[in-house]
Amino acid sequence: MEPQLTVTVADEVATVVIANPAKRNAMTAGMWRALPELLAPLAADPAVRALVLTGEGGTFCAGADISTLREPGDEQQALAVRAEEALAAFAKPTLAAVRGYCVGGGSQLAAACDLRFAEEGARFGVTPAKLGIVYPSSSTRRLAALVGPSAAKHLLFSGELVDTDRALRTGLVDEVHPVGELDKRVAEFTRTLVSRSLLTQAAAKEFADGRTDRDAHWTEQARGSGDTAEGVAAFLERRAARFTYGL
């Protein structure tokens, strides 16, 4: 099987699968390049209201394909950062569903998602210190914002792998589920996500990520969307809301 990223869309959820099973789903240069191009049409598609990133089989992603590191290091890092930033900028809710190893570039991608759900037994590591690589400043800041400066330094300084208990305790993951239960929980949670207001989600995502110059924009979007009126009406009528922002 050639290394690739695959996409399926069902029930308003796009699922992107990292597939390079011969190398524990390590990301090749071509896969890093492909991710932003793959995400752009999904972000623009009104039939997509949430995105799940996962790995083929029992591994999320073991990082960058080391064989491709023979290419110039700054070019490799730039590819990974562009892919990470494209994922972080995706305007709809994103969720990493993690099994097995989530290491190096895999952790970069998982951290760029809004939420991370893991299966018991998953292992996480941020490993540039093992290769003498300077971790990108944007990735370092994102990791520190997620787990706090001390936990980020622990991961970056040591390159050690941590289990799901520590990952959950530090905020590296949001939920941990027994083996065999992850897919069920992800499906359940994404059904909830797509039933909610994308207006609320998109604004909250920007604000939570530190955007401070868009209050007026989102106030105007709320006035024109109809989602608030629909949400209030649905609450009073005791029915499911039918939000239309982004459709």
Contacts in CASP RR format, 6 or more apart in sequence:
PFRMAT RR
TARGET T0000
AUTHOR 0000-0000-0000
METHOD contacts of the structure
MODEL  1
MEPQLTVTVADEVATVVIANPAKRNAMTAGMWRALPELLAPLAADPAVRA
LVLTGEGGTFCAGADISTLREPGDEQQALAVRAEEALAAFAKPTLAAVRG
YCVGGGSQLAAACDLRFAEEGARFGVTPAKLGIVYPSSSTRRLAALVGPS
AAKHLLFSGELVDTDRALRTGLVDEVHPVGELDKRVAEFTRTLVSRSLLT
QAAAKEFADGRTDRDAHWTEQARGSGDTAEGVAAFLERRAARFTYGL
1 19 0 8 1.000
1 20 0 8 1.000
1 21 0 8 1.000
1 22 0 8 1.000
3 19 0 8 1.000
3 20 0 8 1.000
3 22 0 8 1.000
3 23 0 8 1.000
3 26 0 8 1.000
3 28 0 8 1.000
3 30 0 8 1.000
3 31 0 8 1.000
3 65 0 8 1.000
4 19 0 8 1.000
4 20 0 8 1.000
4 31 0 8 1.000
4 34 0 8 1.000
5 16 0 8 1.000
5 17 0 8 1.000
5 18 0 8 1.000
5 19 0 8 1.000
5 31 0 8 1.000
5 34 0 8 1.000
5 35 0 8 1.000
5 38 0 8 1.000
6 16 0 8 1.000
6 17 0 8 1.000
6 19 0 8 1.000
7 14 0 8 1.000
7 15 0 8 1.000
7 16 0 8 1.000
7 17 0 8 1.000
7 38 0 8 1.000
7 42 0 8 1.000
8 14 0 8 1.000
8 15 0 8 1.000
8 17 0 8 1.000
9 15 0 8 1.000
9 42 0 8 1.000
9 45 0 8 1.000
9 47 0 8 1.000
9 48 0 8 1.000
11 190 0 8 1.000
11 191 0 8 1.000
11 194 0 8 1.000
12 47 0 8 1.000
12 48 0 8 1.000
12 49 0 8 1.000
12 50 0 8 1.000
12 194 0 8 1.000
13 48 0 8 1.000
13 49 0 8 1.000
13 50 0 8 1.000
13 51 0 8 1.000
13 52 0 8 1.000
13 190 0 8 1.000
13 193 0 8 1.000
13 194 0 8 1.000
14 42 0 8 1.000
14 45 0 8 1.000
14 48 0 8 1.000
14 50 0 8 1.000
14 51 0 8 1.000
14 52 0 8 1.000
15 51 0 8 1.000
15 52 0 8 1.000
15 54 0 8 1.000
16 35 0 8 1.000
16 38 0 8 1.000
16 39 0 8 1.000
16 51 0 8 1.000
16 52 0 8 1.000
16 53 0 8 1.000
16 54 0 8 1.000
17 54 0 8 1.000
17 55 0 8 1.000
17 56 0 8 1.000
18 25 0 8 1.000
18 27 0 8 1.000
18 31 0 8 1.000
18 53 0 8 1.000
18 54 0 8 1.000
18 55 0 8 1.000
18 56 0 8 1.000
18 60 0 8 1.000
18 61 0 8 1.000
18 106 0 8 1.000
18 109 0 8 1.000
19 25 0 8 1.000
19 55 0 8 1.000
19 56 0 8 1.000
20 26 0 8 1.000
20 27 0 8 1.000
20 28 0 8 1.000
20 31 0 8 1.000
20 56 0 8 1.000
20 65 0 8 1.000
21 56 0 8 1.000
21 57 0 8 1.000
21 59 0 8 1.000
23 62 0 8 1.000
23 65 0 8 1.000
24 59 0 8 1.000
24 61 0 8 1.000
24 62 0 8 1.000
24 101 0 8 1.000
25 55 0 8 1.000
25 56 0 8 1.000
25 59 0 8 1.000
25 60 0 8 1.000
25 61 0 8 1.000
25 62 0 8 1.000
26 61 0 8 1.000
26 62 0 8 1.000
26 63 0 8 1.000
26 64 0 8 1.000
26 65 0 8 1.000
26 66 0 8 1.000
27 61 0 8 1.000
27 63 0 8 1.000
27 64 0 8 1.000
27 65 0 8 1.000
27 80 0 8 1.000
27 83 0 8 1.000
27 105 0 8 1.000
27 106 0 8 1.000
27 109 0 8 1.000
28 65 0 8 1.000
28 68 0 8 1.000
29 65 0 8 1.000
29 68 0 8 1.000
29 71 0 8 1.000
29 76 0 8 1.000
29 79 0 8 1.000
30 79 0 8 1.000
32 64 0 8 1.000
32 76 0 8 1.000
32 79 0 8 1.000
32 80 0 8 1.000
32 82 0 8 1.000
32 83 0 8 1.000
33 79 0 8 1.000
33 83 0 8 1.000
35 83 0 8 1.000
35 86 0 8 1.000
35 87 0 8 1.000
36 82 0 8 1.000
36 83 0 8 1.000
36 86 0 8 1.000
39 51 0 8 1.000
39 86 0 8 1.000
39 87 0 8 1.000
39 90 0 8 1.000
40 86 0 8 1.000
42 48 0 8 1.000
42 51 0 8 1.000
42 90 0 8 1.000
43 90 0 8 1.000
43 91 0 8 1.000
43 92 0 8 1.000
46 246 0 8 1.000
46 247 0 8 1.000
48 92 0 8 1.000
49 92 0 8 1.000
49 93 0 8 1.000
49 193 0 8 1.000
49 194 0 8 1.000
49 198 0 8 1.000
50 92 0 8 1.000
50 93 0 8 1.000
50 94 0 8 1.000
50 95 0 8 1.000
50 190 0 8 1.000
50 193 0 8 1.000
50 194 0 8 1.000
51 90 0 8 1.000
51 92 0 8 1.000
51 93 0 8 1.000
51 94 0 8 1.000
51 95 0 8 1.000
52 94 0 8 1.000
52 95 0 8 1.000
52 96 0 8 1.000
52 97 0 8 1.000
52 186 0 8 1.000
52 190 0 8 1.000
53 87 0 8 1.000
53 94 0 8 1.000
53 95 0 8 1.000
53 96 0 8 1.000
53 97 0 8 1.000
53 109 0 8 1.000
53 110 0 8 1.000
53 113 0 8 1.000
54 60 0 8 1.000
54 96 0 8 1.000
54 97 0 8 1.000
54 98 0 8 1.000
54 99 0 8 1.000
55 61 0 8 1.000
55 97 0 8 1.000
55 99 0 8 1.000
57 99 0 8 1.000
58 99 0 8 1.000
58 100 0 8 1.000
59 99 0 8 1.000
59 100 0 8 1.000
59 101 0 8 1.000
60 96 0 8 1.000
60 97 0 8 1.000
60 98 0 8 1.000
60 99 0 8 1.000
60 100 0 8 1.000
60 101 0 8 1.000
60 102 0 8 1.000
60 106 0 8 1.000
60 110 0 8 1.000
60 122 0 8 1.000
61 101 0 8 1.000
61 102 0 8 1.000
61 103 0 8 1.000
61 104 0 8 1.000
61 105 0 8 1.000
61 106 0 8 1.000
61 109 0 8 1.000
61 110 0 8 1.000
62 101 0 8 1.000
62 103 0 8 1.000
62 104 0 8 1.000
62 106 0 8 1.000
63 103 0 8 1.000
63 104 0 8 1.000
63 105 0 8 1.000
63 106 0 8 1.000
63 107 0 8 1.000
63 108 0 8 1.000
64 76 0 8 1.000
64 80 0 8 1.000
64 104 0 8 1.000
64 105 0 8 1.000
68 76 0 8 1.000
69 76 0 8 1.000
69 131 0 8 1.000
77 133 0 8 1.000
77 136 0 8 1.000
80 105 0 8 1.000
80 108 0 8 1.000
80 136 0 8 1.000
81 136 0 8 1.000
81 138 0 8 1.000
81 139 0 8 1.000
83 109 0 8 1.000
84 108 0 8 1.000
84 109 0 8 1.000
84 111 0 8 1.000
84 112 0 8 1.000
84 138 0 8 1.000
84 139 0 8 1.000
84 142 0 8 1.000
85 112 0 8 1.000
85 138 0 8 1.000
87 94 0 8 1.000
87 109 0 8 1.000
87 112 0 8 1.000
87 113 0 8 1.000
88 112 0 8 1.000
88 142 0 8 1.000
88 209 0 8 1.000
91 202 0 8 1.000
91 205 0 8 1.000
92 198 0 8 1.000
92 201 0 8 1.000
92 202 0 8 1.000
93 114 0 8 1.000
93 115 0 8 1.000
93 193 0 8 1.000
93 201 0 8 1.000
93 205 0 8 1.000
94 112 0 8 1.000
94 113 0 8 1.000
94 114 0 8 1.000
94 115 0 8 1.000
95 113 0 8 1.000
95 114 0 8 1.000
95 115 0 8 1.000
95 116 0 8 1.000
95 117 0 8 1.000
95 186 0 8 1.000
95 189 0 8 1.000
95 190 0 8 1.000
95 193 0 8 1.000
96 102 0 8 1.000
96 109 0 8 1.000
96 110 0 8 1.000
96 113 0 8 1.000
96 115 0 8 1.000
96 116 0 8 1.000
96 117 0 8 1.000
97 117 0 8 1.000
97 118 0 8 1.000
97 182 0 8 1.000
97 183 0 8 1.000
97 186 0 8 1.000
98 110 0 8 1.000
98 116 0 8 1.000
98 117 0 8 1.000
98 118 0 8 1.000
98 119 0 8 1.000
98 122 0 8 1.000
98 124 0 8 1.000
98 173 0 8 1.000
99 118 0 8 1.000
99 119 0 8 1.000
99 122 0 8 1.000
99 182 0 8 1.000
100 119 0 8 1.000
100 121 0 8 1.000
100 122 0 8 1.000
100 123 0 8 1.000
101 122 0 8 1.000
101 123 0 8 1.000
101 161 0 8 1.000
102 110 0 8 1.000
102 118 0 8 1.000
102 122 0 8 1.000
102 123 0 8 1.000
102 124 0 8 1.000
102 125 0 8 1.000
103 123 0 8 1.000
103 124 0 8 1.000
103 125 0 8 1.000
103 126 0 8 1.000
103 127 0 8 1.000
103 161 0 8 1.000
104 125 0 8 1.000
104 126 0 8 1.000
104 127 0 8 1.000
104 128 0 8 1.000
107 124 0 8 1.000
107 125 0 8 1.000
107 126 0 8 1.000
107 143 0 8 1.000
108 126 0 8 1.000
108 139 0 8 1.000
110 116 0 8 1.000
110 124 0 8 1.000
111 139 0 8 1.000
111 142 0 8 1.000
111 143 0 8 1.000
111 146 0 8 1.000
111 172 0 8 1.000
112 142 0 8 1.000
114 205 0 8 1.000
115 174 0 8 1.000
116 172 0 8 1.000
116 173 0 8 1.000
116 174 0 8 1.000
117 173 0 8 1.000
117 174 0 8 1.000
117 175 0 8 1.000
117 176 0 8 1.000
117 177 0 8 1.000
117 182 0 8 1.000
117 185 0 8 1.000
117 186 0 8 1.000
117 189 0 8 1.000
118 164 0 8 1.000
118 167 0 8 1.000
118 168 0 8 1.000
118 173 0 8 1.000
118 175 0 8 1.000
118 176 0 8 1.000
118 177 0 8 1.000
118 182 0 8 1.000
119 164 0 8 1.000
119 176 0 8 1.000
119 177 0 8 1.000
119 178 0 8 1.000
119 179 0 8 1.000
119 180 0 8 1.000
119 181 0 8 1.000
119 182 0 8 1.000
120 164 0 8 1.000
120 176 0 8 1.000
120 177 0 8 1.000
120 178 0 8 1.000
120 179 0 8 1.000
121 163 0 8 1.000
121 164 0 8 1.000
121 179 0 8 1.000
122 163 0 8 1.000
122 164 0 8 1.000
122 167 0 8 1.000
122 173 0 8 1.000
122 176 0 8 1.000
123 161 0 8 1.000
123 162 0 8 1.000
123 163 0 8 1.000
124 155 0 8 1.000
124 161 0 8 1.000
124 162 0 8 1.000
124 163 0 8 1.000
124 164 0 8 1.000
124 167 0 8 1.000
124 172 0 8 1.000
124 173 0 8 1.000
125 155 0 8 1.000
125 159 0 8 1.000
125 160 0 8 1.000
125 161 0 8 1.000
125 162 0 8 1.000
126 135 0 8 1.000
126 143 0 8 1.000
126 152 0 8 1.000
126 155 0 8 1.000
126 156 0 8 1.000
126 159 0 8 1.000
127 159 0 8 1.000
128 134 0 8 1.000
128 135 0 8 1.000
128 156 0 8 1.000
128 159 0 8 1.000
129 156 0 8 1.000
129 157 0 8 1.000
129 158 0 8 1.000
129 159 0 8 1.000
130 159 0 8 1.000
135 156 0 8 1.000
140 152 0 8 1.000
140 156 0 8 1.000
143 152 0 8 1.000
143 155 0 8 1.000
143 156 0 8 1.000
144 152 0 8 1.000
146 152 0 8 1.000
146 171 0 8 1.000
146 172 0 8 1.000
147 155 0 8 1.000
147 170 0 8 1.000
147 171 0 8 1.000
147 172 0 8 1.000
148 170 0 8 1.000
151 170 0 8 1.000
151 171 0 8 1.000
151 172 0 8 1.000
154 160 0 8 1.000
155 162 0 8 1.000
162 170 0 8 1.000
162 172 0 8 1.000
164 173 0 8 1.000
164 176 0 8 1.000
165 176 0 8 1.000
166 172 0 8 1.000
167 173 0 8 1.000
167 176 0 8 1.000
168 174 0 8 1.000
168 175 0 8 1.000
168 176 0 8 1.000
175 185 0 8 1.000
177 185 0 8 1.000
193 201 0 8 1.000
195 240 0 8 1.000
195 241 0 8 1.000
196 243 0 8 1.000
197 227 0 8 1.000
197 231 0 8 1.000
197 241 0 8 1.000
197 243 0 8 1.000
197 245 0 8 1.000
198 243 0 8 1.000
198 245 0 8 1.000
198 246 0 8 1.000
199 218 0 8 1.000
199 221 0 8 1.000
199 222 0 8 1.000
199 225 0 8 1.000
199 227 0 8 1.000
199 243 0 8 1.000
199 245 0 8 1.000
199 246 0 8 1.000
200 227 0 8 1.000
202 245 0 8 1.000
203 214 0 8 1.000
203 218 0 8 1.000
203 221 0 8 1.000
203 222 0 8 1.000
206 214 0 8 1.000
206 218 0 8 1.000
207 214 0 8 1.000
221 245 0 8 1.000
222 228 0 8 1.000
225 244 0 8 1.000
225 245 0 8 1.000
226 244 0 8 1.000
226 245 0 8 1.000
227 243 0 8 1.000
227 244 0 8 1.000
227 245 0 8 1.000
230 241 0 8 1.000
230 242 0 8 1.000
230 243 0 8 1.000
230 244 0 8 1.000
231 241 0 8 1.000
231 243 0 8 1.000
233 241 0 8 1.000
234 240 0 8 1.000
234 241 0 8 1.000
234 242 0 8 1.000
235 241 0 8 1.000
END
